[in-house]
Amino acid sequence: MVDATVIPTLEQRIAGLTAPSARSNVPPFMVMDVMAAAERIEANGGQVIHMEVGQPAAPAPRAAIAAAHTALEQARIDYTSALGISSLRQRIARHYRETYACEIDPARIVITTGSSAGFILAFLAMFEPGDRVAVTVPGYPPYRHILTALGCEPVLIETTAENRHALTGEALLAAHRKTPLKGVLVASPANPTGTMMSREALGGVIAAARDAGIRFMSDEIYHGLDYAFPAVTAAQLSDQALIINSFSKYFCMTGWRIGWMVVPDALVRPIERLQQNLAISVPTLSQIAAEAAFDGHAEMEAIKHGYQENRRILIEGFPRAGLTRFLPADGAFYLYADVSDFTKDSFDFAKRMLEETHVAATPGVDFDPIHGRSFVRFSYARSAEDMQEAVARIARWLG
């Protein structure tokens, strides 16, 4: 006899047709929600200082824009190879030779639709559902969210002030001993802390991962934006590391959605197959512009100097405004400030700061589900005048 109580009604069956999958149940990327709230204030006439999103205020290099114009005027914009335009891959290999004295076979370079697609391709090529992959906290939220959506388990490793909020080989192996890891992802310069890893520190983590059989990935999208010392690429230390980079930050090309990976030889063909099926190829116009962007080095260095001045304004001004504790700001364009003297809820703090001062920043809970309620991330990728005004507004508000 059938139990009628367990037979779904027609309405329930219809509702089930559009029910979201469990894998889609990932947290929002909160910075985008803050940006949307800031835009609503601006729509009502408010003047918001945008320190919430990691987006340069400057446009793409002039050479990149000119190359895109020429391509639109002279040629069809067709599909490219799934791995990317050959000349762009060769130009990126030249970049490694000139910047890091590091020889990279262009065949190991894969062009991606921003770093975001790079993470998806890397995770799909390297891991199976259920695999445990270590990431540090505080850290970039989509690492965790993409891994979760793909059925992997992100393993959070807390960083400490003693190690300048960077992962160590000892911490990685301690997590591995608890339950084995299949991979680890590090970033230097890091988001949201701005911390950079020295050659010795990065090499120590790579060696620990290699010896334990843990696959190593390096997020290097803030390379070029280094102030404390020159950034070190994992490509200098291992040909088994998978490296993800992007034109979004140093080259100011966020909306062009163009990035690249340097991958171990054994993963080139698997990633190519994935790219063929998931995207066919990366937008051609963006690839053309990206190749030309390397000719804008002097332009980008001038913008970098502007970030350095903004960094100085915040490091000197925030303590006078009442924000006296923040993590190392060696690189990138972020300052991760401790706000625990004023609140136990950084989400509420950031919400009130936006509403009452029209300064938009991102609550630390986006980057760290463990201790993030004590921190707020401020991006200093805007103008020096914006930074000075932000310090003044926050000082009045906290004073």
C-alpha positions, -999 to 999 in steps of 0.1 A, spaced: 0 0 0 14 34 -10 17 60 17 -1 90 2 17 114 25 50 109 7 36 114 -28 45 150 -40 17 172 -51 17 186 -86 27 220 -72 56 204 -54 67 186 -85 65 218 -105 85 237 -78 111 210 -80 117 217 -116 134 250 -108 149 242 -74 186 252 -73 212 225 -70 230 220 -37 263 229 -54 250 263 -62 244 271 -25 276 290 -21 279 323 -2 277 355 -21 309 374 -30 301 401 -6 322 428 -22 298 428 -51 268 433 -28 287 463 -12 293 477 -47 256 474 -55 247 492 -23 271 520 -31 256 524 -66 222 528 -50 235 557 -29 251 572 -60 218 569 -79 202 591 -52 229 618 -56 254 606 -29 291 608 -36 307 575 -26 344 569 -23 348 533 -37 373 514 -15 353 481 -17 363 466 -50 397 457 -62 394 476 -94 419 501 -107 405 535 -115 428 539 -145 418 526 -179 437 499 -199 470 509 -214 466 531 -245 484 506 -266 459 479 -257 429 502 -265 445 512 -298 451 475 -308 415 467 -300 403 496 -322 425 485 -351 413 449 -348 377 460 -349 383 482 -380 404 457 -399 394 422 -392 367 398 -382 368 387 -346 368 349 -349 374 320 -325 410 314 -316 428 283 -304 414 270 -271 449 276 -256 450 312 -269 466 332 -297 501 319 -303 517 354 -303 501 363 -270 514 331 -254 549 339 -268 547 374 -254 538 362 -220 568 338 -221 590 367 -230 575 386 -200 587 358 -177 622 359 -193 625 397 -190 608 401 -155 620 370 -137 649 357 -158 628 325 -161 624 305 -192 588 293 -199 579 272 -229 550 291 -246 533 256 -250 528 256 -212 508 289 -213 471 289 -214 450 320 -220 419 322 -198 388 344 -194 402 363 -164 418 345 -135 383 333 -125 382 309 -154 417 299 -146 407 287 -112 378 267 -126 400 251 -152 428 244 -127 405 229 -101 387 207 -127 420 195 -142 437 188 -109 411 175 -84 382 150 -81 350 157 -62 357 152 -25 394 162 -27 406 185 0 424 216 -11 441 240 14 436 278 12 446 304 37 424 327 57 421 356 54 419 349 16 401 355 -16 365 342 -11 359 326 -46 388 301 -39 365 285 -13 333 290 -32 345 276 -66 360 246 -49 327 240 -31 306 244 -62 329 218 -80 324 193 -51 358 197 -35 364 206 1 383 238 9 405 234 40 410 267 58 445 273 73 447 303 96 476 326 92 491 346 120 510 378 126 541 357 136 544 346 100 532 379 85 499 363 76 515 340 50 513 302 48 543 282 60 554 247 51 549 237 87 513 248 88 506 231 55 520 198 68 501 200 101 468 203 82 479 174 59 486 152 89 451 157 103 435 146 70 454 143 38 453 171 13 454 169 -25 463 205 -32 472 239 -18 467 274 -32 487 304 -21 487 341 -32 516 366 -31 509 395 -30 478 384 -12 442 396 -11 430 410 13 462 414 34 487 427 8 512 403 23 541 391 1 561 359 4 599 360 1 617 336 -22 626 315 9 591 315 23 575 305 -10 601 279 -17 596 264 17 559 259 10 565 245 -25 591 220 -11 568 209 17 539 204 -8 562 185 -32 575 162 -5 540 154 8 526 148 -27 503 179 -25 497 198 -57 507 234 -56 490 264 -72 501 300 -71 478 330 -75 500 358 -89 474 382 -102 489 411 -82 524 406 -95 538 440 -106 521 457 -77 549 451 -52 563 477 -29 583 459 -1 605 438 -25 601 423 -60 576 395 -62 588 360 -68 570 337 -92 565 300 -84 577 293 -120 612 302 -108 611 274 -81 591 245 -97 580 234 -131 552 214 -114 535 244 -99 504 257 -116 504 295 -118 474 318 -124 478 354 -135 456 381 -150 457 414 -169 431 428 -145 452 444 -118 486 456 -129 474 462 -165 440 478 -154 420 455 -176 393 441 -152 363 443 -176 383 428 -205 382 394 -186 416 382 -198 442 361 -178 466 333 -182 480 302 -166 514 285 -166 507 248 -163 528 216 -159 533 198 -192 511 169 -182 481 192 -177 483 212 -209 461 188 -230 436 181 -202 431 219 -197 429 224 -235 401 198 -237 382 215 -208 386 249 -224 373 236 -258 342 223 -242 335 249 -216 343 281 -235 357 271 -270 381 300 -267 388 332 -248 374 365 -263 396 373 -293 394 411 -289 407 409 -253 436 387 -263 446 412 -290 445 440 -265 463 420 -239 493 413 -262 496 451 -268 492 459 -231 529 448 -225 539 479 -245 523 501 -218 548 492 -191 559 528 -185 522 538 -182 515 511 -158 545 519 -136 533 555 -133 499 541 -121 518 518 -96 536 549 -82 501 564 -76 492 533 -56 523 537 -35 513 572 -27 478 561 -17 493 534 5 514 560 22 483 582 28 464 554 44 493 540 65 499 575 79 463 587 80 444 557 93 461 557 128 452 594 132 416 584 122 415 557 149 424 526 128 457 518 144 461 481 135 464 466 100 481 438 83 512 441 61 506 460 29 536 448 10 518 447 -24 485 447 -43 463 477 -34 446 467 -1 448 476 35 432 450 59 424 469 91 414 456 125 382 474 136 376 453 168 381 485 189 348 498 174 327 467 166 322 430 170 305 429 136 325 441 106 295 436 83 275 461 104 305 484 107 310 485 69 272 490 63 270 519 87 302 535 74 288 534 38 254 548 49 268 575 72 301 585 55 296 572 19 329 554 22 325 519 7 347 491 21 344 453 24 337 435 57 363 409 66 337 382 69 340 380 31 376 369 34 377 351 67 348 332 82 368 326 114 381 360 125 367 383 97 342 401 120 371 420 134 384 433 100 375 455 71 394 456 37 400 490 21 411 491 -15 434 521 -24 432 517 -62 415 551 -66 429 586 -67 451 602 -39 423 628 -34 398 600 -27 422 585 -2 427 618 16 389 624 17 382 589 29 407 593 58 390 626 67 355 612 66 364 581 87 382 603 112 351 625 117 329 594 119 350 575 144 360 606 164 
